[in-house]
Amino acid sequence: MATSTDQAIIAEVEAPASVKIAKEGNTLLVKGKLGTVKKDFTKLPATVTVDGNKITIKPYGKRKQDLAVTHTARSIIESMIKGVEKGYTYKLKIIFAHFPISVKIKGKDINVENFFGERASRVSRIVGDATKVNVVGEDVVVQGPSLEDVSQTAANIELSTKIKNKDQRVFLDGLYVYSREEGIP
């Protein structure tokens, strides 16, 4: 929690014993049973120190904006710890009315084929090394330990099927995120 010492705002995060935390330069590495999550804190206007499983964030200034920076950094680190312990799952629904859409995973690419009868498939990238994408019936399931990678992959898939220059109330075809969950079932 945030405490006030010498008019500076300091935030601390305690990690469980099952999680290992290391700092290499400005990069924070969090290792757990589901994998490793890295985050670069170079542009953060604060000092991040690691002492065992305790992380301390001390901003450079003493203003209200610096409090916001420390809370943001603390939230990012807490989501990294939750990610390596439980993981994150996003589910997207395949919706079509005109042409049947098929979704195929080829390496680090996701191909959405036959979208509105287009011959070329729409391609989006899988972000991160530990992110896994599966097609289960009418659902696309994105799972991984990094919240940023999982949510960006789901957003990439959703944006690849965005319809331009048509009424979106009529042309509802696409892939849409309908569930965001903590944990990998």
NORWOBEL-V549903 format. One record per residue. RES is the residue in one small letter. PSI is psi as a letter, one per 20 degrees, with the letter a starting at -180 (NA if undefined). BURIAL is b if it has 9 or more other C-alpha atoms within 8 Angstrom, else e. D_FIRST is the distance of its C-alpha to the first C-alpha in Angstrom with 2 decimals. Layout:
BEGIN
RES_PSI_BURIAL_D_FIRST / RES_PSI_BURIAL_D_FIRST
END
This chain:
BEGIN
m_r_e_0.00 / a_p_e_3.78 / t_q_e_6.44 / s_o_e_10.12 / t_p_e_12.59 / d_k_e_16.14 / q_j_e_15.41 / a_q_b_13.45 / i_p_b_10.10 / i_p_b_8.22 / a_q_b_5.68 / e_q_b_5.88 / v_p_b_7.42 / e_p_e_9.63 / a_q_b_13.00 / p_r_e_15.68 / a_h_e_18.78 / s_i_e_20.96 / v_p_b_19.30 / k_p_b_20.40 / i_p_b_18.68 / a_q_e_20.84 / k_p_b_20.93 / e_o_e_24.36 / g_d_e_24.59 / n_j_e_22.16 / t_p_b_22.17 / l_p_b_19.48 / l_p_b_21.19 / v_o_b_19.70 / k_p_b_22.43 / g_a_b_22.73 / k_h_e_25.59 / l_i_b_26.11 / g_a_b_26.30 / t_p_b_24.63 / v_p_b_22.52 / k_q_e_22.62 / k_p_e_20.92 / d_p_e_22.12 / f_k_e_19.72 / t_g_e_22.73 / k_j_e_22.51 / l_p_e_18.80 / p_l_e_18.80 / a_r_b_16.10 / t_p_b_16.24 / v_p_e_14.84 / t_q_e_15.40 / v_p_b_15.77 / d_n_e_16.25 / g_d_e_17.52 / n_k_b_15.09 / k_p_b_11.98 / i_p_b_11.30 / t_p_b_10.17 / i_o_b_10.62 / k_o_b_12.26 / p_r_b_14.31 / y_h_e_17.91 / g_a_e_18.05 / k_k_b_16.62 / r_r_e_17.39 / k_h_e_15.99 / q_h_e_16.91 / d_h_b_14.82 / l_g_b_11.64 / a_h_e_13.08 / v_g_b_13.78 / t_h_b_10.37 / h_h_b_9.16 / t_g_e_12.50 / a_g_b_12.30 / r_g_b_9.08 / s_g_e_11.05 / i_g_e_14.13 / i_h_b_12.98 / e_h_b_11.77 / s_h_b_15.20 / m_g_b_16.94 / i_g_b_15.79 / k_h_b_16.86 / g_g_b_20.00 / v_i_b_21.23 / e_g_b_20.73 / k_g_b_22.07 / g_r_b_23.30 / y_q_b_24.08 / t_p_b_27.37 / y_p_b_28.95 / k_p_b_32.39 / l_q_b_35.02 / k_p_b_38.24 / i_o_b_41.57 / i_p_b_43.47 / f_q_b_47.05 / a_h_e_50.03 / h_f_e_52.51 / f_p_b_52.40 / p_p_e_50.73 / i_p_b_47.77 / s_p_e_47.20 / v_p_b_44.09 / k_q_b_44.53 / i_p_b_42.22 / k_n_e_43.91 / g_c_e_41.84 / k_j_e_38.86 / d_q_b_40.48 / i_p_b_40.59 / n_p_b_43.98 / v_o_b_44.56 / e_q_b_48.33 / n_k_b_50.85 / f_o_b_48.45 / f_k_e_50.91 / g_j_e_53.69 / e_q_e_52.70 / r_h_e_54.31 / a_p_e_51.55 / s_q_b_48.30 / r_p_b_45.00 / v_p_b_42.73 / s_q_b_38.94 / r_q_b_36.96 / i_p_b_34.51 / v_p_b_31.44 / g_q_e_30.06 / d_h_e_31.79 / a_i_e_30.08 / t_p_b_30.49 / k_p_e_33.27 / v_p_b_35.36 / n_q_e_37.82 / v_o_b_40.33 / v_n_e_40.78 / g_d_e_43.54 / e_j_e_42.53 / d_q_b_38.88 / v_p_b_37.22 / v_p_b_34.17 / v_p_b_31.68 / q_q_b_29.36 / g_r_b_27.18 / p_i_b_23.91 / s_o_b_22.89 / l_g_b_21.84 / e_g_e_23.17 / d_g_b_26.48 / v_g_b_27.08 / s_h_b_26.46 / q_h_b_28.52 / t_g_b_31.31 / a_h_b_31.48 / a_h_e_31.60 / n_g_b_34.34 / i_g_b_36.38 / e_g_b_36.05 / l_h_e_37.01 / s_h_b_39.96 / t_k_b_41.63 / k_p_e_41.09 / i_p_e_44.39 / k_q_e_45.58 / n_k_e_48.43 / k_q_e_48.83 / d_o_e_47.80 / q_i_e_44.61 / r_h_e_45.52 / v_g_e_48.65 / f_n_e_47.62 / l_j_b_44.66 / d_q_b_45.12 / g_a_b_42.16 / l_p_b_39.11 / y_p_b_36.17 / v_p_b_32.62 / y_i_e_32.47 / s_p_e_29.67 / r_p_b_26.17 / e_q_e_24.80 / e_p_e_22.25 / g_q_b_24.30 / i_o_b_27.71 / p_NA_e_30.42
END
